[in-house]
C-alpha cells in the first residue's frame, strides 16, 4: 500500500521551517504576554521527551536551533509543531506495523 518514511531534517533551515515562514502574526494573541509556570513545565516536558528520550533527538535539537535562529518570534508555534510532529510520527509507527513477512 502506502509507504511512509520519516524524512530527516535537511541541512538548510529554510527548507524545513517553511510552515513557520507562512505564519502571520497580525491579529494573533500575544503568546509571551503572560508566561506561566505551566507553560514553562510544558516546554520542559517536550524538551525532555523529544530532546533526551526520543531516538530522533538530534533532529529535534537541530530543528529547535533553526527555530530560535530564524523564527524566534514564533517559538511557541515551533515547539507546538515539534510536539505535533512527534505524535504524528508515533501514530504512523503504530498504525503501520509490519508483520513477520515484511509487508503490511
Beta strands, then each sheet from edge to edge (+ up, - down):
end
